[in-house]
């Protein structure tokens, strides 16, 4: 997904299916900044995250966006975590 293809209207809102549609963490940061400057709310549906004017005062939400952005930049980390969870679940399965 390209930032230039997203229409940001002053005081409006933008809905994105998933933060993982972006190719880089910089794109995520640029979209959030573009929306904040326009007083526009951005919603990431898959992640159940809404970024509005309170974003800069919400360290938890800022950290969440940072973590998701890192996964956008390094998708192997997400796959490694999924693999870890599957291995852990199999080792802890009842009857083992």
Secondary structure in CASP SS format (residue, H / E / C, confidence):
PFRMAT SS
TARGET T0000
AUTHOR 0000-0000-0000
METHOD secondary structure of the structure
MODEL  1
X C 1.00
X C 1.00
X H 1.00
X H 1.00
X H 1.00
X C 1.00
X C 1.00
X C 1.00
X C 1.00
X C 1.00
X C 1.00
X C 1.00
X E 1.00
X E 1.00
X E 1.00
X E 1.00
X C 1.00
X C 1.00
X H 1.00
X H 1.00
X H 1.00
X C 1.00
X C 1.00
X C 1.00
X H 1.00
X H 1.00
X H 1.00
X H 1.00
X H 1.00
X H 1.00
X H 1.00
X H 1.00
X H 1.00
X H 1.00
X H 1.00
X H 1.00
X H 1.00
X C 1.00
X C 1.00
X C 1.00
X E 1.00
X E 1.00
X E 1.00
X E 1.00
X C 1.00
X C 1.00
X C 1.00
X C 1.00
X E 1.00
X E 1.00
X E 1.00
X C 1.00
X C 1.00
X C 1.00
X H 1.00
X H 1.00
X H 1.00
X C 1.00
X H 1.00
X H 1.00
X H 1.00
X H 1.00
X H 1.00
X H 1.00
X H 1.00
X H 1.00
X H 1.00
X H 1.00
X H 1.00
X H 1.00
X H 1.00
X H 1.00
X H 1.00
X C 1.00
X H 1.00
X H 1.00
X H 1.00
X H 1.00
X H 1.00
X H 1.00
X H 1.00
X H 1.00
X H 1.00
X H 1.00
X H 1.00
X H 1.00
X H 1.00
X H 1.00
X H 1.00
X H 1.00
X H 1.00
X C 1.00
X C 1.00
X C 1.00
X C 1.00
X C 1.00
END
